[in-house]
Amino acid sequence: MLEILADRTYRHLFAAQVVALVGTGLATMALGLLAYDLAGDGAAIVLGTVFTIKMVAYVGIAPIAGALADRANRRALLVVLDLIRAGAALCLPFVTEVWQVYVLIFLLQSASAVFTPTFQATIPDVLPEEARYTRALSLSRLAYDLENIVSPTLAALLLAVMSYNALFLGTMVGFAASAALVISVLLPSPKPSASRGIYDRTTRGIQIYLATPRLRGLLALNLAAASAGAMVLVNSVVMVRGTLALNESALAWTMFAFGAGSMLAALALPRLLDRVPDRPVMIAGAAMMVVTLLGLAGEVAALGLDWAVLLGAWLLVGLGYSAVLTPSGRLLRRSAHEADRPALFAAQFALSHACWLVTYPLSGWLMTQFGAVAALVVLAALAGVGVLAAQRLWPKEDPEMLEHTHDNLPLDHPHLHGARRHRHFFVVDDEHPRWASHL
């Protein structure tokens, strides 16, 4: 997997991702402490609002980003966005009112909503071979999982010797370092696309996404991943600190189990995906999450919550979670022309976070009102709906080359070469506004 780091451009981009992730992790830790300073016992409401702002920015801004990213110089755009994020982070230590936090977080997360899909759409152009791109996806997944371990550890060390406000400076340094790494390499710019109106460009990624069967299946699997992931991320603290009455270290180990499962899957997936198609791997991963949540619900209902069982369950959920999310970039890469990839990655970013916008509050409400068993069962059922929908929406036979007939183009159109029926690499585009076979 590490051999792809021999590519200088990708190596610098991966390093940019890592330092930005560490900076983001430091900001997450510092925000909790800042919220408590500003709001006291109302800190939970402040943080809840911050995370809602984050998701709203992701869902609302990302499609607009996709409309603009195919017309901008990618390197310049990424650098400017990193500098905006660094500036917002630099301002956070100086806030004195809660509303100021909300404004800065919206600015920072809006920049991230443009940066992330543009960055993700650049990687398949830097690494066009599918095998190398698959390894890049696994390495990216590892970076996210390691960030969950490294950032809290680094924050704890820094807080032992300095104020939490210094963590925001670390965030600023992370984004500035990311900008420096991006500017140090030449990035492929998207090929110019046809001239379109702003509405068409804004919605194009979502139109392609929802017209492509494998991506409709991916959306259903995103729902499954968000359901299981929300159970872990929202309710672990209540289960460990409340129900089991364990200390903060136990909570850290519980979250480590989830991250470890995800890392194990990310390490195994490149070789597995060389031999097995994406569909069975991703659906099996989602099904594993459903079965694990239901099994844990049965355990809690029958015998009560046991920490060792919870650790094992979160390890399995992490395995399934990574099995769903890691290959998703491969599906996006093969589902659009190069010029449309930024819009398609932006659509994936927005639609997947729309799933989280539903499951985050649902998970917390179920746990608060009805307890762990109800939360596990309902979220497992929601994830199960995602698995069943993916099986129905994503055909087992999913070739990239499709034979199809054009009824939507005149016979003298250059695409047809005088024959209405032909076969080629198929994606939804101007000549193919709907999926094969009859257009």
C-alpha positions in Angstrom: 0.0 0.0 0.0 2.8 2.4 0.9 4.4 2.1 -2.5 2.1 4.8 -3.9 3.8 7.3 -1.7 6.7 7.1 -4.2 4.6 9.4 -6.4 5.7 12.9 -5.3 2.4 14.6 -6.1 0.3 12.1 -4.2 2.8 12.0 -1.3 2.4 15.8 -0.8 -1.4 15.6 -1.1 -1.6 12.8 1.4 0.7 14.7 3.8 -1.6 17.7 3.4 -4.6 15.6 4.3 -2.9 14.2 7.4 -1.8 17.6 8.8 -5.2 19.1 8.1 -6.9 16.2 9.8 -4.7 16.5 12.9 -5.5 20.2 13.0 -9.2 19.5 12.7 -9.0 17.0 15.6 -7.3 19.5 17.8 -10.1 22.0 17.0 -12.7 19.5 18.0 -11.1 19.0 21.4 -10.7 22.7 21.9 -14.3 23.5 20.9 -15.7 21.5 23.7 -13.7 23.4 26.3 -14.5 26.7 24.6 -18.2 25.9 24.7 -18.0 25.1 28.4 -16.2 28.4 29.1 -18.9 30.4 27.2 -22.0 28.5 28.1 -21.3 26.5 31.2 -24.0 23.8 31.6 -25.4 24.9 28.2 -22.2 23.6 26.5 -24.0 20.6 25.1 -26.5 22.8 23.3 -23.7 24.9 21.9 -21.8 21.8 20.6 -25.0 20.3 19.3 -25.6 23.5 17.3 -22.0 23.5 16.1 -22.3 20.0 14.7 -25.7 20.9 13.1 -24.1 23.9 11.5 -21.3 21.7 10.2 -23.8 19.2 8.6 -25.9 22.0 7.1 -22.8 23.6 5.6 -21.7 20.2 4.1 -25.1 19.4 2.6 -25.9 22.9 1.3 -22.5 24.1 0.2 -21.0 21.0 -1.4 -23.2 21.0 -4.5 -22.3 24.6 -5.2 -18.7 23.6 -4.8 -19.1 21.0 -7.5 -20.5 23.6 -9.8 -17.5 25.8 -9.4 -14.7 23.3 -9.0 -14.7 22.2 -12.7 -13.9 25.8 -13.7 -11.2 26.8 -11.2 -7.5 26.1 -11.0 -7.6 23.3 -8.5 -4.3 24.1 -6.8 -5.2 27.8 -6.3 -8.7 26.8 -5.1 -7.4 24.3 -2.5 -4.8 26.7 -1.2 -7.3 29.6 -0.8 -9.7 27.3 1.0 -6.9 26.1 3.4 -6.1 29.7 4.2 -9.7 30.6 4.9 -9.9 27.6 7.3 -6.6 28.7 8.9 -7.9 32.3 9.3 -11.2 31.0 10.9 -9.2 28.8 13.3 -6.9 31.7 14.2 -10.0 33.8 15.2 -11.6 31.2 17.5 -9.3 31.9 20.6 -10.5 35.5 20.6 -14.3 35.0 20.6 -16.3 36.2 23.6 -19.9 35.3 22.4 -21.5 32.1 21.4 -22.8 33.6 18.1 -19.2 34.4 17.1 -18.4 30.7 17.4 -21.3 29.8 15.2 -20.2 32.3 12.5 -16.6 31.1 12.5 -17.6 27.4 12.4 -19.9 28.0 9.5 -17.1 29.8 7.6 -14.6 27.0 8.4 -17.0 24.2 7.6 -18.2 25.9 4.4 -14.6 26.0 3.2 -14.2 22.4 4.1 -17.4 21.5 2.2 -15.7 22.9 -0.9 -12.2 21.7 -0.1 -12.9 18.0 0.6 -14.8 17.0 -2.5 -12.4 19.0 -4.7 -9.5 17.3 -3.1 -11.1 13.8 -3.4 -11.9 14.4 -7.1 -8.2 15.3 -7.7 -6.8 12.0 -6.4 -8.1 9.8 -9.3 -6.6 12.2 -11.8 -3.2 12.0 -10.0 -3.5 8.2 -9.7 -5.5 7.1 -12.8 -4.7 3.3 -12.5 -7.5 1.7 -10.5 -5.2 -0.6 -8.4 -3.1 2.4 -7.2 -6.2 4.5 -6.6 -7.7 1.7 -4.5 -4.6 1.8 -2.3 -4.9 5.6 -2.0 -8.5 5.2 -0.8 -7.3 2.7 1.9 -4.5 5.0 2.9 -7.0 7.8 3.2 -9.2 5.7 5.4 -6.2 4.9 7.6 -5.5 8.6 7.9 -9.0 9.3 9.2 -8.8 6.4 11.7 -5.3 7.4 13.0 -6.5 11.0 13.4 -9.1 9.7 15.9 -6.2 8.3 17.9 -3.4 10.9 17.3 -5.4 14.1 17.8 -6.8 13.3 21.3 -3.4 12.1 22.4 -1.6 15.2 21.1 -4.3 17.4 22.6 -3.9 15.8 26.0 -0.1 16.3 25.9 -0.5 20.0 24.8 -3.2 20.7 27.5 -0.8 19.5 30.2 1.5 22.5 29.4 -0.7 25.2 27.8 -4.2 26.6 27.5 -6.8 25.0 25.2 -6.7 28.2 23.1 -3.3 27.0 21.9 -5.0 24.0 20.2 -6.7 26.4 17.8 -3.3 27.7 16.9 -2.3 24.1 16.2 -5.4 23.9 13.9 -4.2 27.0 12.1 -0.7 25.6 11.6 -2.3 22.3 10.3 -4.3 24.2 7.6 -1.3 26.4 6.7 0.9 23.4 6.4 -1.7 21.8 4.2 -1.7 24.9 1.9 2.1 24.8 1.7 2.1 21.1 0.7 -0.6 21.7 -2.0 1.2 24.6 -3.5 4.4 22.6 -3.7 3.0 20.3 -6.4 1.4 20.7 -9.8 -2.2 19.4 -10.0 -4.1 18.3 -13.0 -6.9 20.8 -13.8 -10.3 19.4 -14.9 -10.9 19.3 -18.7 -13.2 22.2 -19.7 -16.9 21.1 -19.7 -19.8 22.4 -21.8 -21.1 25.8 -20.9 -24.0 25.5 -18.5 -26.2 27.7 -16.4 -25.6 27.9 -12.6 -28.6 25.8 -11.7 -27.5 23.0 -14.1 -23.9 23.1 -12.9 -25.1 23.1 -9.2 -27.4 20.1 -9.7 -25.4 18.2 -12.3 -23.5 16.0 -9.8 -26.7 15.0 -8.0 -28.4 14.3 -11.3 -25.6 12.0 -12.4 -25.6 10.4 -9.0 -29.3 9.6 -8.8 -29.4 8.4 -12.4 -26.6 5.8 -11.9 -27.8 2.5 -10.4 -24.5 1.7 -8.6 -24.6 5.2 -7.0 -28.2 4.9 -5.9 -27.0 1.7 -4.1 -24.1 3.6 -2.6 -26.5 6.2 -1.2 -28.5 3.4 0.5 -25.2 2.0 1.9 -24.3 5.5 3.1 -27.5 5.4 5.2 -26.5 2.1 6.7 -23.0 3.4 7.6 -24.5 6.6 9.1 -26.9 4.6 11.2 -24.3 2.4 12.7 -21.7 5.1 12.9 -24.1 7.5 14.7 -24.8 4.7 17.3 -21.0 4.5 18.0 -20.1 8.2 17.9 -23.2 9.6 19.7 -24.0 7.0 22.3 -20.7 5.4 23.3 -20.1 8.0 26.0 -23.5 7.3 27.6 -22.9 3.6 27.5 -19.4 3.7 28.9 -19.5 6.6 31.3 -23.2 6.3 32.3 -24.4 2.7 32.1 -21.1 1.0 32.9 -19.8 3.8 35.1 -16.2 3.5 33.6 -13.6 6.2 33.4 -12.6 8.4 30.5 -9.8 6.0 29.6 -12.3 3.2 29.1 -14.2 5.5 26.7 -11.0 6.2 24.8 -10.4 2.4 24.5 -14.0 1.9 23.3 -13.6 4.4 20.5 -10.2 2.9 19.7 -11.9 -0.5 19.1 -14.1 1.1 16.5 -11.1 2.8 14.9 -9.0 -0.4 15.0 -11.7 -2.3 13.2 -11.9 0.3 10.5 -8.1 0.3 10.1 -8.0 -3.5 9.8 -10.5 -3.4 7.0 -8.7 -0.6 5.3 -5.4 -2.6 5.4 -7.2 -5.7 4.0 -9.3 -4.1 1.3 -6.8 -3.4 -1.4 -5.9 -7.0 -1.9 -9.5 -8.2 -1.4 -10.8 -5.7 -4.0 -8.2 -6.9 -6.5 -10.1 -10.3 -6.5 -13.7 -9.4 -5.5 -16.0 -6.8 -6.9 -17.0 -3.8 -4.9 -20.7 -4.7 -4.5 -20.5 -7.9 -2.4 -17.7 -6.4 -0.2 -19.7 -3.3 0.5 -23.0 -5.0 1.1 -21.4 -7.6 3.3 -19.8 -4.8 5.4 -23.2 -3.1 5.8 -24.8 -6.4 6.7 -22.1 -7.0 9.3 -23.0 -3.7 11.0 -26.7 -4.6 11.1 -26.1 -8.1 12.6 -23.6 -6.7 15.1 -26.0 -4.0 16.4 -28.9 -6.5 16.7 -26.6 -9.0 18.5 -25.5 -6.3 20.9 -29.1 -5.3 21.5 -29.9 -9.0 22.4 -27.0 -9.1 24.7 -27.9 -5.9 26.5 -31.6 -7.0 26.8 -30.8 -10.5 28.2 -27.7 -10.0 30.3 -27.0 -6.3 30.5 -24.2 -4.3 29.0 -20.7 -5.8 29.2 -17.6 -3.8 28.3 -15.8 -6.6 26.7 -18.8 -7.4 24.5 -19.1 -3.7 23.6 -15.4 -3.6 22.5 -15.9 -6.6 20.3 -19.1 -5.2 18.8 -17.5 -1.8 18.0 -14.5 -3.6 16.4 -16.9 -5.4 14.1 -18.9 -2.3 13.3 -15.6 -0.6 12.5 -14.8 -3.4 10.0 -18.1 -3.1 8.3 -18.0 0.7 8.3 -14.7 0.8 6.5 -15.8 -1.9 4.1 -18.6 0.4 3.0 -16.8 3.7 2.9 -13.4 2.9 1.6 -14.4 1.6 -1.9 -16.9 4.4 -2.5 -14.4 6.5 -4.4 -13.9 3.7 -6.9 -17.6 3.8 -7.7 -17.6 7.6 -8.2 -14.4 7.4 -10.3 -16.0 4.9 -12.8 -19.4 6.7 -12.9 -18.4 10.0 -14.5 -16.1 11.6 -17.0 -13.1 13.5 -15.6 -14.8 16.9 -16.1 -17.9 15.8 -14.1 -15.9 14.2 -11.2 -15.8 17.3 -9.0 -19.5 17.6 -9.2 -20.1 13.9 -8.5 -17.7 13.9 -5.5 -19.5 17.0 -4.2 -22.9 15.2 -4.6 -21.5 12.2 -2.6 -20.3 14.5 0.1 -23.6 16.3 0.4 -25.9 13.2 0.2 -23.8 11.1 2.6 -23.8 13.9 5.1 -27.6 14.3 4.7 -27.8 10.8 6.0 -25.8 11.8 9.0 -28.0 14.9 9.5 -30.8 12.4 10.1 -29.0 9.7 12.1 -27.1 11.9 14.5 -30.1 13.5 16.2 -32.2 10.3 15.9 -29.5 8.3 17.7 -29.2 10.7 20.6 -33.0 11.0 20.9 -33.6 7.2 21.0 -30.9 6.7 23.6 -32.2 9.5 25.8 -35.9 8.6 25.6 -35.8 4.8 25.3 -32.4 3.5 26.2 -29.6 1.5 24.5 -31.7 -1.5 23.3 -34.2 0.6 21.5 -31.5 2.8 20.0 -29.6 -0.3 18.8 -32.7 -2.0 17.3 -34.0 1.1 15.5 -30.7 2.1 14.1 -30.0 -1.5 13.0 -33.4 -1.6 11.3 -32.6 1.7 9.5 -29.2 0.3 8.4 -31.0 -2.9 7.3 -33.3 -0.8 5.1 -30.2 0.6 3.6 -28.8 -2.9 2.9 -32.0 -4.1 1.3 -32.3 -1.0 -0.8 -28.7 -1.3 -2.0 -29.3 -4.9 -3.1 -32.4 -3.8 -5.1 -30.9 -0.6 -6.5 -27.5 -1.8 -7.5 -27.6 -4.7 -10.0 -25.4 -7.7 -9.5 -24.3 -7.4 -13.1 -22.7 -4.0 -13.3 -20.3 -3.9 -16.3 -18.6 -0.7 -17.3 -19.1 -1.4 -21.0 -22.8 -1.3 -22.0 -24.6 -1.9 -25.2 -27.4 0.6 -25.7 -29.7 2.2 -28.2 -30.0 6.0 -28.8 -33.4 7.4 -29.6 -32.5 10.8 -28.2 -29.9 11.8 -30.9 -30.2 12.3 -34.7 -28.5 9.7 -36.8 -25.9 12.1 -38.0 -24.8 13.0 -34.5 -21.0 12.6 -34.2 -21.5 10.3 -31.2 -23.4 7.7 -33.2 -21.1 7.2 -36.2 -24.2 6.3 -38.2 -25.4 3.5 -35.8 -28.1 4.1 -33.2 -27.1 0.9 -31.3 -23.5 0.7 -30.0 -21.4 -0.4 -27.0 -18.8 1.6 -25.0 -17.7 2.7 -21.5 -21.0 4.0 -20.1 -21.6 7.0 -17.8 -24.5 9.5 -17.5 -23.6 12.6 -19.5 -25.2 14.9 -22.1 -25.5 12.1 -24.7 -26.7 9.6 -22.1 -29.0 11.5 -19.8 -30.5 8.2 -18.5 -29.1 4.8 -17.8 -28.9 2.3 -20.6 -30.4 0.6 -22.6 -32.9 2.9 -24.4 -32.0 6.6 -24.5 
